[in-house]
Amino acid sequence: MQRTIPRALPFILTALRVAIPFAMVAVILAEFIGSMAGLGHAIAEQATFLAIDNMMALIATLAVLVTVFRLALLPLESWVK
């Protein structure tokens, strides 16, 4: 067990780098359908009212969040390699 985790860590981090954007999109889609609050609900609400500028600002906020989460992994990835 002691050797397995350190050898698998680069693969785990790569999987996280790929999975984080998909997970964020899944959360937003779930909020589109079944939530009364959250970023996805706010995007859907702005689209209903045809407030395109607000909707695009919320989508840009989502892009920034995904970028921040991905950049947070970079120090850990460089430490592992």
N, C-alpha and C positions, 0 to 999 in steps of 0.2 A: 504494500500500500504506500510506503514511503516513496518509492520510485515512480509509481504510476501517476500520481497527481502532478509532480513537477514536469514530467515528460508530456503530459496531456495539456498543460496550461496554455501553450501557444495555440493549440487547436480550440480550446475553450474560448479564448479571447477572440479568435477569428470568428467563431460562431456567434459570439456576442455582438461583434461589429456588424455582422450581417443581420442578426435578429432584431436589434434595437429599432431600426426604422420600420420593420414590418410590425413589431409590437406596438409602436406608436400609432401606426395607421389602423391597426385592429382596434385599439382603444378609442380612437376618434370615430371609427365606423360604428362601434357599439354605442357611443354617445349619440350619434345621429339617430339611432333607432330607439333606444330605451332610456334616455336620460332627460332630466329636466334641468340639468346644470352641466357645466364643463365646456371645454373648448369645442368639441364636436357639436354640441347643442347650440352654442353661440354661432358657429359657422352656418349651421342649417337655418337658424333663425334669421340671420342676416341675409341669407339667400332667399328666404321667403319674402322678406321685405324689399328685395332687390337693392340692398345696400352693398353694392359690389366693392366699394372702397373699404368698408369695414370688414367684409368677408375676406378680401385679399390680405388685409392686415393680420387677421387671425390665422390665415394659412401661412403667412410669413413668420408669425410667432411659432407655429408648429415646426416650420423648417429650422428656426433658430434653436428650438428645444432639441430636435434630433441632432443637430450639429454639436451642441454642447455636450450631449450624452456621448456622442462618438468621440469627441475630443477628450473627454474625461478618461477614456480608455488608453489614449496614447502614452502617457507616462508609464502605465502598467505594462503595456506591450513592449516598450523600449527596455524596461527593467527585466522582462522575461527573456528577451533575445540577447 
